[in-house]
Structures are given as structure tokens and as C-alpha cells.
């Protein structure tokens, strides 16, 4: 077999495989995932931090300048990271031993 014939045969096989794969994909019925009702739970509405986050979300770009939103974001970050509120620490006094 010469090179041209082999290339043509390869192209025909490739096209046949591509058409077959396309036909199989088009006839396959997709299973739809079960739809779950997304209702907010009653516990979520009772969380004042969540309500403050929603308020800041509605403010949009203005929330960057809102001190209450900055406090809310700091509290959210601390809660996420598991940081507990501690009083401000002062830097230790350096004693040079004199």
C-alpha cells in the first residue's frame, strides 16, 4: 500500500467513527437530576449575621464603604476560620536584661 491510499483509508475510518459517536450521543437520553426545592430553612432566617450579609449584598459596591458591612465581613471571616474573639494583645515589653 502506498501512503496516499493509507491516508485516505485512515480518513474514512476516522469520519465513520466520528459519525457513529455523534449518532450515539444524539440518541442518548439524559437523565435529569432530581429537583430539590430550595427553600431557606427557618434556622437560616434567624441568624442575624446572615441577615447582615444579605443587606451588604444588596448594597453592592457601596458596601465597601459601609462600616457595618466591614464588621459583618470580619465576623464572617472569623467564623469561617474558627477564630474566637480575643482582646487586643499588646506587644511584649522587650527587656534587655539591665
KAMO-V995577 format. One record per residue. N is the residue number from 1. RES is the residue in three letters. SS is DSSP state (h for helix, s for strand, l for the rest). PHI is phi in whole degrees, 0 to 359 (NA if undefined). D_LAST is the distance of its C-alpha to the last C-alpha in whole Angstrom. Layout:
# KAMO-V995577
N:RES:SS:PHI:D_LAST ; N:RES:SS:PHI:D_LAST
This chain:
# KAMO-V995577
1:UNK:l:NA:96 ; 2:UNK:l:270:95 ; 3:UNK:h:295:92 ; 4:UNK:h:295:93 ; 5:UNK:h:294:95 ; 6:UNK:h:295:92 ; 7:UNK:h:295:90 ; 8:UNK:h:296:92 ; 9:UNK:h:297:93 ; 10:UNK:h:296:89 ; 11:UNK:h:295:89 ; 12:UNK:h:296:91 ; 13:UNK:h:297:90 ; 14:UNK:h:299:86 ; 15:UNK:h:297:88 ; 16:UNK:h:296:90 ; 17:UNK:h:294:87 ; 18:UNK:h:295:85 ; 19:UNK:h:294:88 ; 20:UNK:h:296:88 ; 21:UNK:h:297:84 ; 22:UNK:h:295:85 ; 23:UNK:h:296:88 ; 24:UNK:h:296:86 ; 25:UNK:h:295:83 ; 26:UNK:h:288:85 ; 27:UNK:h:272:87 ; 28:UNK:l:286:84 ; 29:UNK:l:268:84 ; 30:UNK:l:275:80 ; 31:UNK:l:278:79 ; 32:UNK:l:276:77 ; 33:UNK:l:293:74 ; 34:UNK:l:297:74 ; 35:UNK:l:273:74 ; 36:UNK:l:253:71 ; 37:UNK:l:291:71 ; 38:UNK:l:260:68 ; 39:UNK:l:258:68 ; 40:UNK:l:293:64 ; 41:UNK:l:287:63 ; 42:UNK:h:292:63 ; 43:UNK:h:293:59 ; 44:UNK:h:292:58 ; 45:UNK:h:287:60 ; 46:UNK:l:277:58 ; 47:UNK:l:277:54 ; 48:UNK:h:294:53 ; 49:UNK:h:295:51 ; 50:UNK:h:297:54 ; 51:UNK:h:296:56 ; 52:UNK:h:293:53 ; 53:UNK:h:296:53 ; 54:UNK:h:297:56 ; 55:UNK:h:299:56 ; 56:UNK:h:294:54 ; 57:UNK:h:297:56 ; 58:UNK:h:289:59 ; 59:UNK:h:292:57 ; 60:UNK:h:71:57 ; 61:UNK:h:294:55 ; 62:UNK:h:294:54 ; 63:UNK:h:295:52 ; 64:UNK:h:295:49 ; 65:UNK:h:261:48 ; 66:UNK:l:270:49 ; 67:UNK:h:293:46 ; 68:UNK:h:295:47 ; 69:UNK:h:291:48 ; 70:UNK:h:297:45 ; 71:UNK:h:294:43 ; 72:UNK:h:297:46 ; 73:UNK:h:294:45 ; 74:UNK:h:295:42 ; 75:UNK:h:294:43 ; 76:UNK:h:296:46 ; 77:UNK:h:298:43 ; 78:UNK:h:296:41 ; 79:UNK:h:295:44 ; 80:UNK:h:296:45 ; 81:UNK:h:278:41 ; 82:UNK:l:78:41 ; 83:UNK:l:273:38 ; 84:UNK:l:267:37 ; 85:UNK:l:291:36 ; 86:UNK:l:235:33 ; 87:UNK:l:295:31 ; 88:UNK:l:299:28 ; 89:UNK:l:270:25 ; 90:UNK:l:266:22 ; 91:UNK:l:290:20 ; 92:UNK:l:294:17 ; 93:UNK:l:286:13 ; 94:UNK:l:272:11 ; 95:UNK:l:253:8 ; 96:UNK:l:272:6 ; 97:UNK:l:85:4 ; 98:UNK:l:266:0
